[in-house]
Amino acid sequence: MSKSSSEMKNTFLSVTHGTDEPAKFLEIIIAIFSHYKGAPQKDAQPVALVGKGITFDSGGISLKPGENMKLMRGDMGGAGAVVSATLAIAKLKLPVNVVTITPLTENMPGPSATKPGDIIYAMNGKSVEVDNTDAEGRLVLSGTSAAAAGCNSSWADKALKMPFIMPRLNTNLILSSMLQLLLGRTGVLDHELKLTLVHRAMVIALGELYTGVFSTSDELWQRLNVAGEHEFDRFWRMPLNEDYGMCSTGGRPAGSATAALFLKAFAHGIEAEDGSNAATAMKWAHLDIAGAMDSTRPLPYQEKGMTGRPTRALIEYVRGLAN
């Protein structure tokens, strides 16, 4: 992890300081990073899937309440969804190139844990003040977004430097490096999808039925929405207005939107909201799965408990790109 620590993943590694379990990102790249080359043209730009992989989220120094903390083993739901979707895409032999990345760690209190008030410098030069260590998702995702933006057309040779798309629960700092749905195009990625659990505010807004989607690309949103309707794994587009402001920790008002804006700041080269650079820009989307990740009641299309969403919709989305 030396290169990661010194040069690339400071935001991600800041979340790992409180646990004795070794973080997994670069050195075990085979375990957490996969690429599937199914396109007829092997150098075709890939779809990037990034999933947040917090294997247990105690909140760190900003400790969560004990009630229902046991459910925080599910904070790796974004990673589980993108890895499962990638395996299915490979088994279906879809003619699309796919890159999948999932940073894996725990968020625990400990003698060396990141503290509220700490300043972290991301790989793209931005500095981040940690207000609440339970907002780790944004930090993890932000680092991976910046890495993904550094990819070029020879993506197979740059695999270790590619960012991932990840689903996220409610850990804001990790998300900035990891959990989000990113869809990229041109010199970087053809599509990048990030799934994360960024903020529990999404549960208040949409409940358990919909996954919230933040995207600057109308085309990406439309494709994703069609895929969700087809698989009964539904999405709802949320506002991505710069006036909400960007913060490493979201308050109650528009908490999901501020988390998405934080992640967007680390995704360089994405499509502008007015579509002015659509021909050359990366298409980017962030999926907030905070509500959809688990269900408090059984439904005809899913069991009670952890749902694995939006795995089915991701598979269908990539299938749509292949047609």
N, C-alpha and C positions, 0 to 999 in steps of 0.2 A: 504493500500500500504506500510505499515511499513516494513514488511519483504523484500518486493521487493526493497525498497529504501535502506535499510541498508546492504543487503547481495547480492542481485541477479541482479538487472537490472539497474545499474548505467548508462550504456551507453544509454539505452532506456530513463530513467528518465531525463537525461541531455537535451534531446530534448523537454521535456514538460515544462521547467521552464518559458517560455515566455507566456504561455496561462493560462487563468483563468479556462478553462475547465478541469475537472479532468481527468487524464490519466486512461485508462482502461487496466488492465493486469491481476492481480491476484484476487482482491476482487470480481470482477464481472466475474469470470472465466466461469460461465455458459453461459454468453452472448458471450464471445469471444473465448472460448475453447470448442471444441466438440470432442467426440470420438465415433466412430461407430464400433461395434464389430460384424462383419458379418462372420468371418472365422469360419469353423467348430470347430477348436481348439481355444477357446477364448483367450488363452495365446499366440497365434501366434504373432510374432513381427509385428508391424503395419507399414503402410505407413504414414509418417509424412508430412503434408502440412503446409507450413508457408507462410503467406501473409502479406505484409506491409500494415498497415492501417493508413496512414497519412490523416486525414479527410480534412485538408487544409494545404497547404505548401506555406507559404509566403517567405520562405528562412530564417526566423529568423532575427538575427542582420545583416547577410549577405543578405539583402533584394533583392528579385528578381525584375527585371524590371516590371513596371505596365502592359505592353502589354501582353495580354493573361494570366495574373495571375489568372483570374477567372477559367481557366481550371484546376488549381491546386486542385480543389475539387476532381479531378480524381486520386489523389495520393494514394487513398485507393484501386486502381484497383487490386492490388495483393491480398488484403484481400477479396475483392468481388469475385474474381475468385476462391479462395480456399474454401470459405464458400459455394458458389454456387455448386462447384464440390462435396463437401461433402454431401450436401443435395441430390443431384442427385444420388450419390453412395448409400446412405441410401434408397432412394425410389426404386432404381433398385435392392436392396437387394443383392449386389455383395458380394461374400464370402471372404471379405478382411477386416482386421482391419485397421481403419484409425484414425489418430489423427490430428486435425487442430488447429492451434494457430494464432491469429492475434493481435498484439499490436496496440492499437488505441490511437491517440493523434493528436493535431495540432502542427505545427512548426511555432511559432509566435514570433515577437520581444516583449519585455516587460522588466520591471525593474529587474526581476530575470533571464532573459534569459541567456543561455549559450553564451559565447563570444568567438570570434576567439582568440586562444592562450590558452584557458582553457585546463587543463589536467584532463582526466577522467580515473578512474580505473575500468576495466571490471571485471565481476565476476570470470573470469578464471585467474586473476592476471595481465593481460596485461594492460599497460597504453597507452592511446590514446590522442594525441594532436589534438585539433580541429583547423584546419586551416580555415575552411569555414563552417558556421552553415547551409548552404544550402546543405550540404552533410550529412544530418541527417539519411538517410536510412541505411547507413552502420552501424551506431551506434546501431540503433534499432535492426537490424538483427543479429549483432554480439552477442548481449546478449542472444538472443533466441537460436542461434546456440550452444553457450556454454552450455545452459541449456539442449538442446536436447541431447547433447553428454553425459550428466550425467544420462540419463535414463538407466534402466536395464530391464531385461526380464519381470519383473512383472510390465509392463507398466501401467496397469489399476490402480494400487495402487500409481503410481508415476505421475499420469496425470498432476497434477499442476506444475510439474517440467519439463515437456517435452517441447522441443522447437518446433517451427513450420516451415513450408515451406511457403514462401511467395513470391508473385510477387512484383516487385518494379519498380518505375518510375525513378526518378533521385535524390534520396536523399541518399547519400552514407553512412552517419553515421547510419541512421536507418537500413539500410540493414545489417550492420554488426551484428545487434541484431535480425533482422527479415526477410526482403525480400530476397528470394533465393529459389531455388528448391533443397531440400535435400532428398536424398533417402538413408535410412540406413539399415544395416543388422546386424544380430547376437545379442550380448548382449544389443545393443542400440535400433536401429530401423531397420526394414527390408528395408524400402526405405524412404528417406527424400527428399522432393521437396521444394525448396524455390523459390518463385516468387517475384520479386521486380522490381522497376524502379530504377536502380542504377545510370545511367549516360546517358545523352542525346547523348553521343558519339555513342550509339547503333543506334540511328536514322540516323546518318550520314553513318554508316557502312552498315546497312541493310534496311533502310527505314521503311515502314509500313507493309511489307508483311511477314517478318520473326521475330520470337522471338529468341534472341541470347541465346545459352545454353553453360554454362561452367561446365564441369564435368570431374572427374578423372576416371570415370567408362565407359568403352566401352559398356558394357551390358546395363547399364542404358540409355546411349545415344541412342543406337540402338532401344530399346523399345520405348523411347520417340519419336524418329524420325518416327517410324512406326505409332504410334498413331496420330502424327501430320499430316502425309500424308493421313491417313484414314479419318480424320475430316476436311481436307483442312485448318488446323490451323498450319501452317508450322513452323519448327524450323531450325536453322542453328548453327552448332557447332563452337564455338570460341576457340582460343588458351588460354591455362591456363599455361603460361610459367613463372616460378619463376623469370626469368631474367627481367621481366617487373617491378618487385619491388612492394611493398605494401605501400599504403598510405591512410590516412583517407579522403583525397581529391584528386580526379583525375584531371590531366591536360588534355589538348587536345590530346596529343599523347597517344593512347591505354588507354583512360580513363575508358572504360568498363572493360578491363582486370585487371587494378590495383584495381578496386572496387571488382571484383570477388576474387582476391587474398587476399584482406583484409578480406572478409567474410570467405574464406577458412581457414584462420588462426584461426578462432574460432570454426571450425567444427572438433572436435577431433575424432580420430578413423575411419577416412574415408579411402576408398580404395586408395592405391598408384597407380600412373599412370602406373607403370610397372606391375600392377596386382599381385604383390608378396604376398599381404595379402588379396586377394580377397575372400577367404573362410570365413574369420572372420570379415572383415571390413564392415563399413557402406558405402553404395553406395550413393554418394552425387552429387547433381546438383544445379546450380544456374541459374534461368531463368531471363533474363533481358528483360522486356516487354516495355521498353521505346518507341519503335517504334510501336509495335503492339497494344498498349493500346487504341489508337484512330485512326480514319481514316479521312483524309481530303476529301475523295470522296467515293461515294457509290460503292460497288462491288456486284457481284451476290450473295456472301455468307455473306455479312455484310452491315449494314447501315453506313452512314456517322456519325461521332462522336465517342463517347466511345463505344468500341467493346465488352468488357467483355472477351476478349481473355486472356489466352488460356484455358478457362473453358472446352470447348468440348474436347480438347486434353487431359486434365488431367483426365476427366472421362474415356476416351478410354484407357488411359495409365493404370489406375487402373483395368479396365475391362480385359486388357491383362494379368495383374498379376494374376487375378483370374482364368484364363483359364489354 
